[in-house]
Amino acid sequence: MSQWSSSKARRVLSALLKIGWVIKRQTGSHRTLSRDGWSDFVFAFHDGEELGPRMLSKISKHTGLRAEDL
């Protein structure tokens, strides 16, 4: 079973900002996030959108986000 449960995109973005990511630029709902030592990451979700366990797992691999950060 996955360690991830569904979460709103707004909550995921907030958790990413808390662990050191910053919004580099934004075009519509696409936000390019930046963090030292990591490749830029495009977060392309509307705030109210529900993200499932599979998408959260993919995001974590690119950003270092952990389930306990949410």
Distance bins in CASP14 RR format, pairs under 12 A and 6 or more apart:
PFRMAT RR
TARGET T0000
AUTHOR 0000-0000-0000
RMODE 2
METHOD distances of the structure
MODEL  1
1 53 0 0 0 0 1 0 0 0 0 0 0
2 52 0 0 0 0 1 0 0 0 0 0 0
2 53 1 0 1 0 0 0 0 0 0 0 0
2 54 1 0 0 1 0 0 0 0 0 0 0
2 55 0 0 0 0 0 1 0 0 0 0 0
2 56 0 0 0 0 1 0 0 0 0 0 0
2 57 1 0 0 1 0 0 0 0 0 0 0
2 58 0 0 0 0 0 1 0 0 0 0 0
2 60 0 0 0 0 0 1 0 0 0 0 0
2 67 0 0 0 0 1 0 0 0 0 0 0
3 53 0 0 0 0 1 0 0 0 0 0 0
3 56 0 0 0 0 1 0 0 0 0 0 0
3 57 0 0 0 0 1 0 0 0 0 0 0
3 60 0 0 0 0 1 0 0 0 0 0 0
3 65 0 0 0 0 0 1 0 0 0 0 0
3 66 0 0 0 0 1 0 0 0 0 0 0
3 67 1 0 1 0 0 0 0 0 0 0 0
3 68 0 0 0 0 1 0 0 0 0 0 0
3 69 0 0 0 0 0 1 0 0 0 0 0
3 70 0 0 0 0 0 1 0 0 0 0 0
4 12 0 0 0 0 0 1 0 0 0 0 0
4 51 0 0 0 0 1 0 0 0 0 0 0
4 52 1 0 0 1 0 0 0 0 0 0 0
4 53 1 1 0 0 0 0 0 0 0 0 0
4 54 0 0 0 0 1 0 0 0 0 0 0
4 55 0 0 0 0 1 0 0 0 0 0 0
4 56 1 0 1 0 0 0 0 0 0 0 0
4 57 1 0 1 0 0 0 0 0 0 0 0
4 58 0 0 0 0 0 1 0 0 0 0 0
4 59 0 0 0 0 1 0 0 0 0 0 0
4 60 1 0 0 1 0 0 0 0 0 0 0
4 61 0 0 0 0 0 1 0 0 0 0 0
4 65 0 0 0 0 1 0 0 0 0 0 0
4 66 0 0 0 0 1 0 0 0 0 0 0
4 67 1 0 1 0 0 0 0 0 0 0 0
4 68 0 0 0 0 0 1 0 0 0 0 0
4 69 0 0 0 0 0 1 0 0 0 0 0
4 70 0 0 0 0 1 0 0 0 0 0 0
5 11 0 0 0 0 0 1 0 0 0 0 0
5 12 0 0 0 0 0 1 0 0 0 0 0
5 50 0 0 0 0 0 1 0 0 0 0 0
5 51 0 0 0 0 0 1 0 0 0 0 0
5 52 1 0 0 1 0 0 0 0 0 0 0
5 53 1 0 0 1 0 0 0 0 0 0 0
5 54 0 0 0 0 0 1 0 0 0 0 0
5 55 0 0 0 0 0 1 0 0 0 0 0
5 56 0 0 0 0 1 0 0 0 0 0 0
5 57 0 0 0 0 0 1 0 0 0 0 0
5 67 1 0 0 1 0 0 0 0 0 0 0
5 68 0 0 0 0 0 1 0 0 0 0 0
5 70 0 0 0 0 1 0 0 0 0 0 0
6 12 0 0 0 0 0 1 0 0 0 0 0
6 48 0 0 0 0 0 1 0 0 0 0 0
6 49 0 0 0 0 0 1 0 0 0 0 0
6 50 1 0 1 0 0 0 0 0 0 0 0
6 51 1 0 0 1 0 0 0 0 0 0 0
6 52 1 0 1 0 0 0 0 0 0 0 0
6 53 1 0 0 1 0 0 0 0 0 0 0
6 54 0 0 0 0 0 1 0 0 0 0 0
6 55 0 0 0 0 1 0 0 0 0 0 0
6 56 1 0 0 1 0 0 0 0 0 0 0
6 57 0 0 0 0 0 1 0 0 0 0 0
6 67 0 0 0 0 0 1 0 0 0 0 0
6 70 0 0 0 0 0 1 0 0 0 0 0
7 13 0 0 0 0 0 1 0 0 0 0 0
7 14 0 0 0 0 0 1 0 0 0 0 0
7 15 0 0 0 0 1 0 0 0 0 0 0
7 16 0 0 0 0 0 1 0 0 0 0 0
7 45 0 0 0 0 0 1 0 0 0 0 0
7 47 0 0 0 0 0 1 0 0 0 0 0
7 48 0 0 0 0 0 1 0 0 0 0 0
7 49 0 0 0 0 0 1 0 0 0 0 0
7 50 1 0 0 1 0 0 0 0 0 0 0
7 51 1 0 1 0 0 0 0 0 0 0 0
7 52 1 0 0 1 0 0 0 0 0 0 0
7 53 0 0 0 0 1 0 0 0 0 0 0
7 55 0 0 0 0 1 0 0 0 0 0 0
7 56 1 0 0 1 0 0 0 0 0 0 0
7 57 0 0 0 0 0 1 0 0 0 0 0
7 59 0 0 0 0 0 1 0 0 0 0 0
7 60 0 0 0 0 0 1 0 0 0 0 0
7 65 0 0 0 0 0 1 0 0 0 0 0
7 67 0 0 0 0 1 0 0 0 0 0 0
7 69 0 0 0 0 0 1 0 0 0 0 0
7 70 1 0 1 0 0 0 0 0 0 0 0
8 14 0 0 0 0 1 0 0 0 0 0 0
8 15 0 0 0 0 0 1 0 0 0 0 0
8 45 0 0 0 0 1 0 0 0 0 0 0
8 46 0 0 0 0 1 0 0 0 0 0 0
8 47 1 0 0 1 0 0 0 0 0 0 0
8 48 1 0 1 0 0 0 0 0 0 0 0
8 49 1 0 0 1 0 0 0 0 0 0 0
8 50 1 0 0 1 0 0 0 0 0 0 0
8 51 1 0 0 1 0 0 0 0 0 0 0
8 52 0 0 0 0 0 1 0 0 0 0 0
8 55 0 0 0 0 0 1 0 0 0 0 0
8 56 0 0 0 0 0 1 0 0 0 0 0
8 70 0 0 0 0 1 0 0 0 0 0 0
9 15 0 0 0 0 0 1 0 0 0 0 0
9 16 0 0 0 0 0 1 0 0 0 0 0
9 29 0 0 0 0 1 0 0 0 0 0 0
9 30 0 0 0 0 0 1 0 0 0 0 0
9 31 0 0 0 0 0 1 0 0 0 0 0
9 43 1 0 0 1 0 0 0 0 0 0 0
9 44 0 0 0 0 1 0 0 0 0 0 0
9 45 1 1 0 0 0 0 0 0 0 0 0
9 46 1 0 0 1 0 0 0 0 0 0 0
9 47 1 0 1 0 0 0 0 0 0 0 0
9 48 1 0 1 0 0 0 0 0 0 0 0
9 49 1 0 1 0 0 0 0 0 0 0 0
9 50 1 0 0 1 0 0 0 0 0 0 0
9 51 1 0 1 0 0 0 0 0 0 0 0
9 52 0 0 0 0 0 1 0 0 0 0 0
9 55 0 0 0 0 1 0 0 0 0 0 0
9 56 0 0 0 0 0 1 0 0 0 0 0
9 59 0 0 0 0 1 0 0 0 0 0 0
9 70 0 0 0 0 0 1 0 0 0 0 0
10 16 0 0 0 0 0 1 0 0 0 0 0
10 17 0 0 0 0 0 1 0 0 0 0 0
10 29 0 0 0 0 0 1 0 0 0 0 0
10 31 0 0 0 0 0 1 0 0 0 0 0
10 43 0 0 0 0 0 1 0 0 0 0 0
10 45 0 0 0 0 1 0 0 0 0 0 0
10 46 0 0 0 0 1 0 0 0 0 0 0
10 47 1 0 1 0 0 0 0 0 0 0 0
10 48 1 0 1 0 0 0 0 0 0 0 0
10 49 0 0 0 0 1 0 0 0 0 0 0
10 50 0 0 0 0 0 1 0 0 0 0 0
10 51 0 0 0 0 0 1 0 0 0 0 0
10 70 0 0 0 0 0 1 0 0 0 0 0
11 17 0 0 0 0 0 1 0 0 0 0 0
11 18 0 0 0 0 0 1 0 0 0 0 0
11 45 0 0 0 0 0 1 0 0 0 0 0
11 47 0 0 0 0 1 0 0 0 0 0 0
11 48 0 0 0 0 1 0 0 0 0 0 0
11 49 0 0 0 0 0 1 0 0 0 0 0
11 50 0 0 0 0 0 1 0 0 0 0 0
11 51 0 0 0 0 1 0 0 0 0 0 0
11 52 0 0 0 0 0 1 0 0 0 0 0
11 56 0 0 0 0 0 1 0 0 0 0 0
11 59 0 0 0 0 0 1 0 0 0 0 0
11 65 0 0 0 0 0 1 0 0 0 0 0
11 69 0 0 0 0 0 1 0 0 0 0 0
11 70 1 0 0 1 0 0 0 0 0 0 0
12 18 0 0 0 0 0 1 0 0 0 0 0
12 19 0 0 0 0 0 1 0 0 0 0 0
12 21 0 0 0 0 0 1 0 0 0 0 0
12 31 0 0 0 0 0 1 0 0 0 0 0
12 33 0 0 0 0 0 1 0 0 0 0 0
12 41 0 0 0 0 0 1 0 0 0 0 0
12 43 1 0 0 1 0 0 0 0 0 0 0
12 44 0 0 0 0 0 1 0 0 0 0 0
12 45 1 0 0 1 0 0 0 0 0 0 0
12 46 0 0 0 0 0 1 0 0 0 0 0
12 47 0 0 0 0 1 0 0 0 0 0 0
12 48 0 0 0 0 0 1 0 0 0 0 0
12 49 0 0 0 0 1 0 0 0 0 0 0
12 50 0 0 0 0 0 1 0 0 0 0 0
12 51 1 0 1 0 0 0 0 0 0 0 0
12 52 0 0 0 0 1 0 0 0 0 0 0
12 55 0 0 0 0 1 0 0 0 0 0 0
12 56 1 0 0 1 0 0 0 0 0 0 0
12 57 0 0 0 0 0 1 0 0 0 0 0
12 58 0 0 0 0 0 1 0 0 0 0 0
12 59 1 0 0 1 0 0 0 0 0 0 0
12 60 0 0 0 0 1 0 0 0 0 0 0
12 63 0 0 0 0 1 0 0 0 0 0 0
12 64 0 0 0 0 0 1 0 0 0 0 0
12 65 1 0 0 1 0 0 0 0 0 0 0
12 66 0 0 0 0 0 1 0 0 0 0 0
12 67 0 0 0 0 0 1 0 0 0 0 0
12 69 0 0 0 0 1 0 0 0 0 0 0
12 70 1 0 0 1 0 0 0 0 0 0 0
13 19 0 0 0 0 0 1 0 0 0 0 0
13 20 0 0 0 0 0 1 0 0 0 0 0
13 21 0 0 0 0 1 0 0 0 0 0 0
13 22 0 0 0 0 0 1 0 0 0 0 0
13 23 0 0 0 0 1 0 0 0 0 0 0
13 26 0 0 0 0 0 1 0 0 0 0 0
13 29 0 0 0 0 0 1 0 0 0 0 0
13 30 0 0 0 0 0 1 0 0 0 0 0
13 31 1 0 0 1 0 0 0 0 0 0 0
13 33 0 0 0 0 1 0 0 0 0 0 0
13 41 0 0 0 0 0 1 0 0 0 0 0
13 43 1 0 0 1 0 0 0 0 0 0 0
13 44 0 0 0 0 0 1 0 0 0 0 0
13 45 1 0 0 1 0 0 0 0 0 0 0
13 46 0 0 0 0 0 1 0 0 0 0 0
13 47 1 0 0 1 0 0 0 0 0 0 0
13 48 0 0 0 0 0 1 0 0 0 0 0
13 49 0 0 0 0 0 1 0 0 0 0 0
13 51 0 0 0 0 0 1 0 0 0 0 0
13 59 0 0 0 0 0 1 0 0 0 0 0
13 63 0 0 0 0 0 1 0 0 0 0 0
13 65 0 0 0 0 0 1 0 0 0 0 0
13 69 0 0 0 0 0 1 0 0 0 0 0
13 70 0 0 0 0 0 1 0 0 0 0 0
14 20 0 0 0 0 0 1 0 0 0 0 0
14 21 0 0 0 0 0 1 0 0 0 0 0
14 23 0 0 0 0 0 1 0 0 0 0 0
14 43 0 0 0 0 0 1 0 0 0 0 0
14 47 0 0 0 0 1 0 0 0 0 0 0
14 65 0 0 0 0 0 1 0 0 0 0 0
14 69 0 0 0 0 1 0 0 0 0 0 0
14 70 0 0 0 0 1 0 0 0 0 0 0
15 21 0 0 0 0 1 0 0 0 0 0 0
15 33 0 0 0 0 0 1 0 0 0 0 0
15 43 0 0 0 0 0 1 0 0 0 0 0
15 51 0 0 0 0 0 1 0 0 0 0 0
15 56 0 0 0 0 0 1 0 0 0 0 0
15 59 0 0 0 0 1 0 0 0 0 0 0
15 60 0 0 0 0 0 1 0 0 0 0 0
15 63 0 0 0 0 1 0 0 0 0 0 0
15 64 0 0 0 0 0 1 0 0 0 0 0
15 65 1 0 0 1 0 0 0 0 0 0 0
15 66 0 0 0 0 1 0 0 0 0 0 0
15 67 0 0 0 0 1 0 0 0 0 0 0
15 68 0 0 0 0 1 0 0 0 0 0 0
15 69 1 0 1 0 0 0 0 0 0 0 0
15 70 1 0 1 0 0 0 0 0 0 0 0
16 22 0 0 0 0 1 0 0 0 0 0 0
16 23 0 0 0 0 1 0 0 0 0 0 0
16 31 0 0 0 0 1 0 0 0 0 0 0
16 32 0 0 0 0 0 1 0 0 0 0 0
16 33 1 0 0 1 0 0 0 0 0 0 0
16 34 0 0 0 0 0 1 0 0 0 0 0
16 35 0 0 0 0 1 0 0 0 0 0 0
16 38 0 0 0 0 0 1 0 0 0 0 0
16 41 0 0 0 0 1 0 0 0 0 0 0
16 42 0 0 0 0 0 1 0 0 0 0 0
16 43 1 0 0 1 0 0 0 0 0 0 0
16 45 0 0 0 0 0 1 0 0 0 0 0
16 51 0 0 0 0 0 1 0 0 0 0 0
16 56 0 0 0 0 0 1 0 0 0 0 0
16 59 0 0 0 0 1 0 0 0 0 0 0
16 60 0 0 0 0 0 1 0 0 0 0 0
16 62 0 0 0 0 0 1 0 0 0 0 0
16 63 1 0 1 0 0 0 0 0 0 0 0
16 64 0 0 0 0 1 0 0 0 0 0 0
16 65 1 0 0 1 0 0 0 0 0 0 0
16 66 0 0 0 0 0 1 0 0 0 0 0
16 69 0 0 0 0 1 0 0 0 0 0 0
16 70 0 0 0 0 1 0 0 0 0 0 0
17 23 1 0 0 1 0 0 0 0 0 0 0
17 31 0 0 0 0 0 1 0 0 0 0 0
17 33 0 0 0 0 1 0 0 0 0 0 0
17 34 0 0 0 0 0 1 0 0 0 0 0
17 35 0 0 0 0 1 0 0 0 0 0 0
17 43 0 0 0 0 0 1 0 0 0 0 0
17 63 0 0 0 0 0 1 0 0 0 0 0
17 65 0 0 0 0 0 1 0 0 0 0 0
17 69 0 0 0 0 0 1 0 0 0 0 0
18 35 0 0 0 0 0 1 0 0 0 0 0
18 63 0 0 0 0 0 1 0 0 0 0 0
18 65 0 0 0 0 1 0 0 0 0 0 0
18 66 0 0 0 0 0 1 0 0 0 0 0
18 68 0 0 0 0 0 1 0 0 0 0 0
18 69 1 0 0 1 0 0 0 0 0 0 0
18 70 0 0 0 0 1 0 0 0 0 0 0
19 33 0 0 0 0 0 1 0 0 0 0 0
19 35 0 0 0 0 1 0 0 0 0 0 0
19 38 0 0 0 0 0 1 0 0 0 0 0
19 41 0 0 0 0 0 1 0 0 0 0 0
19 59 0 0 0 0 0 1 0 0 0 0 0
19 60 0 0 0 0 0 1 0 0 0 0 0
19 63 1 0 0 1 0 0 0 0 0 0 0
19 64 1 0 0 1 0 0 0 0 0 0 0
19 65 1 0 0 1 0 0 0 0 0 0 0
19 66 0 0 0 0 1 0 0 0 0 0 0
19 68 0 0 0 0 0 1 0 0 0 0 0
19 69 1 0 1 0 0 0 0 0 0 0 0
19 70 0 0 0 0 0 1 0 0 0 0 0
20 33 0 0 0 0 1 0 0 0 0 0 0
20 34 0 0 0 0 1 0 0 0 0 0 0
20 35 1 0 1 0 0 0 0 0 0 0 0
20 36 0 0 0 0 1 0 0 0 0 0 0
20 37 0 0 0 0 0 1 0 0 0 0 0
20 38 0 0 0 0 1 0 0 0 0 0 0
20 41 0 0 0 0 0 1 0 0 0 0 0
20 63 0 0 0 0 1 0 0 0 0 0 0
20 64 0 0 0 0 0 1 0 0 0 0 0
20 65 0 0 0 0 0 1 0 0 0 0 0
20 69 0 0 0 0 0 1 0 0 0 0 0
21 31 0 0 0 0 1 0 0 0 0 0 0
21 32 0 0 0 0 0 1 0 0 0 0 0
21 33 1 0 1 0 0 0 0 0 0 0 0
21 34 1 0 0 1 0 0 0 0 0 0 0
21 35 1 0 1 0 0 0 0 0 0 0 0
21 36 0 0 0 0 1 0 0 0 0 0 0
21 37 0 0 0 0 0 1 0 0 0 0 0
21 38 1 0 0 1 0 0 0 0 0 0 0
21 39 0 0 0 0 0 1 0 0 0 0 0
21 40 0 0 0 0 1 0 0 0 0 0 0
21 41 1 0 0 1 0 0 0 0 0 0 0
21 42 0 0 0 0 0 1 0 0 0 0 0
21 43 0 0 0 0 1 0 0 0 0 0 0
21 59 0 0 0 0 0 1 0 0 0 0 0
21 62 0 0 0 0 0 1 0 0 0 0 0
21 63 1 0 0 1 0 0 0 0 0 0 0
21 64 0 0 0 0 1 0 0 0 0 0 0
21 65 0 0 0 0 1 0 0 0 0 0 0
21 69 0 0 0 0 0 1 0 0 0 0 0
22 31 0 0 0 0 0 1 0 0 0 0 0
22 32 0 0 0 0 1 0 0 0 0 0 0
22 33 1 0 0 1 0 0 0 0 0 0 0
22 34 1 0 1 0 0 0 0 0 0 0 0
22 35 1 0 0 1 0 0 0 0 0 0 0
22 36 0 0 0 0 1 0 0 0 0 0 0
22 38 0 0 0 0 0 1 0 0 0 0 0
22 40 0 0 0 0 0 1 0 0 0 0 0
22 41 0 0 0 0 0 1 0 0 0 0 0
22 43 0 0 0 0 0 1 0 0 0 0 0
23 30 0 0 0 0 0 1 0 0 0 0 0
23 31 1 0 1 0 0 0 0 0 0 0 0
23 32 1 0 0 1 0 0 0 0 0 0 0
23 33 1 0 0 1 0 0 0 0 0 0 0
23 34 1 0 0 1 0 0 0 0 0 0 0
23 35 0 0 0 0 0 1 0 0 0 0 0
23 40 0 0 0 0 0 1 0 0 0 0 0
23 41 0 0 0 0 0 1 0 0 0 0 0
23 42 0 0 0 0 0 1 0 0 0 0 0
23 43 0 0 0 0 1 0 0 0 0 0 0
24 30 0 0 0 0 0 1 0 0 0 0 0
24 31 0 0 0 0 1 0 0 0 0 0 0
24 32 1 0 1 0 0 0 0 0 0 0 0
24 33 1 0 0 1 0 0 0 0 0 0 0
24 34 1 0 1 0 0 0 0 0 0 0 0
24 35 0 0 0 0 1 0 0 0 0 0 0
24 38 0 0 0 0 0 1 0 0 0 0 0
24 39 0 0 0 0 0 1 0 0 0 0 0
24 40 1 0 0 1 0 0 0 0 0 0 0
24 41 0 0 0 0 1 0 0 0 0 0 0
24 42 0 0 0 0 1 0 0 0 0 0 0
24 43 0 0 0 0 0 1 0 0 0 0 0
25 31 1 0 0 1 0 0 0 0 0 0 0
25 32 1 0 1 0 0 0 0 0 0 0 0
25 33 0 0 0 0 1 0 0 0 0 0 0
25 34 0 0 0 0 1 0 0 0 0 0 0
25 40 0 0 0 0 1 0 0 0 0 0 0
25 42 0 0 0 0 0 1 0 0 0 0 0
25 43 0 0 0 0 0 1 0 0 0 0 0
26 32 1 0 0 1 0 0 0 0 0 0 0
26 33 0 0 0 0 1 0 0 0 0 0 0
26 34 0 0 0 0 0 1 0 0 0 0 0
26 42 0 0 0 0 0 1 0 0 0 0 0
26 43 0 0 0 0 1 0 0 0 0 0 0
26 44 0 0 0 0 0 1 0 0 0 0 0
27 42 0 0 0 0 1 0 0 0 0 0 0
27 43 0 0 0 0 0 1 0 0 0 0 0
27 44 0 0 0 0 1 0 0 0 0 0 0
28 42 0 0 0 0 0 1 0 0 0 0 0
28 43 0 0 0 0 0 1 0 0 0 0 0
28 44 0 0 0 0 1 0 0 0 0 0 0
28 45 0 0 0 0 0 1 0 0 0 0 0
28 46 0 0 0 0 1 0 0 0 0 0 0
28 47 0 0 0 0 0 1 0 0 0 0 0
29 42 0 0 0 0 0 1 0 0 0 0 0
29 43 0 0 0 0 1 0 0 0 0 0 0
29 44 1 0 0 1 0 0 0 0 0 0 0
29 45 1 0 0 1 0 0 0 0 0 0 0
29 46 1 0 1 0 0 0 0 0 0 0 0
29 47 0 0 0 0 1 0 0 0 0 0 0
29 48 0 0 0 0 0 1 0 0 0 0 0
29 49 0 0 0 0 1 0 0 0 0 0 0
30 40 0 0 0 0 0 1 0 0 0 0 0
30 41 0 0 0 0 0 1 0 0 0 0 0
30 42 1 0 1 0 0 0 0 0 0 0 0
30 43 1 0 0 1 0 0 0 0 0 0 0
30 44 1 0 1 0 0 0 0 0 0 0 0
30 45 0 0 0 0 1 0 0 0 0 0 0
30 46 0 0 0 0 0 1 0 0 0 0 0
31 40 0 0 0 0 0 1 0 0 0 0 0
31 41 0 0 0 0 1 0 0 0 0 0 0
31 42 1 0 0 1 0 0 0 0 0 0 0
31 43 1 0 1 0 0 0 0 0 0 0 0
31 44 1 0 0 1 0 0 0 0 0 0 0
31 45 0 0 0 0 1 0 0 0 0 0 0
31 46 0 0 0 0 0 1 0 0 0 0 0
31 47 0 0 0 0 0 1 0 0 0 0 0
32 39 0 0 0 0 0 1 0 0 0 0 0
32 40 1 0 1 0 0 0 0 0 0 0 0
32 41 1 0 0 1 0 0 0 0 0 0 0
32 42 1 0 1 0 0 0 0 0 0 0 0
32 43 1 0 0 1 0 0 0 0 0 0 0
32 44 0 0 0 0 1 0 0 0 0 0 0
33 39 0 0 0 0 0 1 0 0 0 0 0
33 40 1 0 0 1 0 0 0 0 0 0 0
33 41 1 0 1 0 0 0 0 0 0 0 0
33 42 1 0 0 1 0 0 0 0 0 0 0
33 43 1 0 1 0 0 0 0 0 0 0 0
33 44 0 0 0 0 0 1 0 0 0 0 0
33 45 0 0 0 0 0 1 0 0 0 0 0
33 59 0 0 0 0 0 1 0 0 0 0 0
33 62 0 0 0 0 1 0 0 0 0 0 0
33 63 1 0 0 1 0 0 0 0 0 0 0
33 64 0 0 0 0 0 1 0 0 0 0 0
33 65 0 0 0 0 0 1 0 0 0 0 0
34 40 1 0 1 0 0 0 0 0 0 0 0
34 41 1 0 0 1 0 0 0 0 0 0 0
34 42 0 0 0 0 0 1 0 0 0 0 0
34 43 0 0 0 0 0 1 0 0 0 0 0
34 63 0 0 0 0 0 1 0 0 0 0 0
35 41 1 0 0 1 0 0 0 0 0 0 0
35 43 0 0 0 0 0 1 0 0 0 0 0
35 62 0 0 0 0 0 1 0 0 0 0 0
35 63 1 0 0 1 0 0 0 0 0 0 0
35 64 0 0 0 0 1 0 0 0 0 0 0
35 65 0 0 0 0 0 1 0 0 0 0 0
37 63 0 0 0 0 0 1 0 0 0 0 0
37 64 0 0 0 0 0 1 0 0 0 0 0
38 61 0 0 0 0 0 1 0 0 0 0 0
38 62 1 0 0 1 0 0 0 0 0 0 0
38 63 1 0 0 1 0 0 0 0 0 0 0
38 64 1 0 0 1 0 0 0 0 0 0 0
38 65 0 0 0 0 0 1 0 0 0 0 0
39 61 0 0 0 0 0 1 0 0 0 0 0
39 62 1 0 0 1 0 0 0 0 0 0 0
39 63 0 0 0 0 1 0 0 0 0 0 0
39 64 0 0 0 0 0 1 0 0 0 0 0
40 62 0 0 0 0 1 0 0 0 0 0 0
40 63 0 0 0 0 0 1 0 0 0 0 0
41 58 0 0 0 0 0 1 0 0 0 0 0
41 59 1 0 0 1 0 0 0 0 0 0 0
41 60 0 0 0 0 0 1 0 0 0 0 0
41 61 0 0 0 0 0 1 0 0 0 0 0
41 62 1 0 1 0 0 0 0 0 0 0 0
41 63 1 0 1 0 0 0 0 0 0 0 0
41 64 0 0 0 0 1 0 0 0 0 0 0
41 65 0 0 0 0 1 0 0 0 0 0 0
42 59 0 0 0 0 0 1 0 0 0 0 0
42 62 0 0 0 0 1 0 0 0 0 0 0
42 63 0 0 0 0 0 1 0 0 0 0 0
43 49 0 0 0 0 0 1 0 0 0 0 0
43 51 0 0 0 0 0 1 0 0 0 0 0
43 55 0 0 0 0 0 1 0 0 0 0 0
43 58 0 0 0 0 0 1 0 0 0 0 0
43 59 1 0 0 1 0 0 0 0 0 0 0
43 62 0 0 0 0 1 0 0 0 0 0 0
43 63 0 0 0 0 1 0 0 0 0 0 0
43 65 0 0 0 0 0 1 0 0 0 0 0
44 51 0 0 0 0 0 1 0 0 0 0 0
44 55 0 0 0 0 0 1 0 0 0 0 0
44 59 0 0 0 0 0 1 0 0 0 0 0
45 51 1 0 0 1 0 0 0 0 0 0 0
45 52 0 0 0 0 0 1 0 0 0 0 0
45 55 0 0 0 0 1 0 0 0 0 0 0
45 56 0 0 0 0 0 1 0 0 0 0 0
45 58 0 0 0 0 0 1 0 0 0 0 0
45 59 0 0 0 0 1 0 0 0 0 0 0
49 55 0 0 0 0 1 0 0 0 0 0 0
50 56 0 0 0 0 0 1 0 0 0 0 0
51 57 0 0 0 0 0 1 0 0 0 0 0
51 58 0 0 0 0 1 0 0 0 0 0 0
51 59 1 0 0 1 0 0 0 0 0 0 0
51 60 0 0 0 0 0 1 0 0 0 0 0
51 65 0 0 0 0 0 1 0 0 0 0 0
51 70 0 0 0 0 0 1 0 0 0 0 0
52 58 0 0 0 0 1 0 0 0 0 0 0
52 59 0 0 0 0 1 0 0 0 0 0 0
52 60 0 0 0 0 0 1 0 0 0 0 0
52 70 0 0 0 0 0 1 0 0 0 0 0
53 59 0 0 0 0 0 1 0 0 0 0 0
53 60 0 0 0 0 0 1 0 0 0 0 0
53 67 0 0 0 0 1 0 0 0 0 0 0
53 70 0 0 0 0 0 1 0 0 0 0 0
54 60 0 0 0 0 0 1 0 0 0 0 0
54 61 0 0 0 0 0 1 0 0 0 0 0
55 61 0 0 0 0 0 1 0 0 0 0 0
55 62 0 0 0 0 0 1 0 0 0 0 0
55 65 0 0 0 0 0 1 0 0 0 0 0
56 62 0 0 0 0 0 1 0 0 0 0 0
56 63 0 0 0 0 0 1 0 0 0 0 0
56 64 0 0 0 0 0 1 0 0 0 0 0
56 65 1 0 0 1 0 0 0 0 0 0 0
56 66 0 0 0 0 0 1 0 0 0 0 0
56 67 1 0 0 1 0 0 0 0 0 0 0
56 69 0 0 0 0 0 1 0 0 0 0 0
56 70 0 0 0 0 1 0 0 0 0 0 0
57 63 0 0 0 0 0 1 0 0 0 0 0
57 64 0 0 0 0 0 1 0 0 0 0 0
57 65 0 0 0 0 1 0 0 0 0 0 0
57 66 0 0 0 0 0 1 0 0 0 0 0
57 67 0 0 0 0 1 0 0 0 0 0 0
58 64 0 0 0 0 0 1 0 0 0 0 0
58 65 0 0 0 0 0 1 0 0 0 0 0
59 65 1 0 1 0 0 0 0 0 0 0 0
59 66 0 0 0 0 0 1 0 0 0 0 0
59 67 0 0 0 0 0 1 0 0 0 0 0
59 69 0 0 0 0 0 1 0 0 0 0 0
59 70 0 0 0 0 0 1 0 0 0 0 0
60 66 1 0 0 1 0 0 0 0 0 0 0
60 67 1 0 0 1 0 0 0 0 0 0 0
60 68 0 0 0 0 0 1 0 0 0 0 0
60 69 0 0 0 0 1 0 0 0 0 0 0
60 70 0 0 0 0 0 1 0 0 0 0 0
63 69 0 0 0 0 1 0 0 0 0 0 0
END
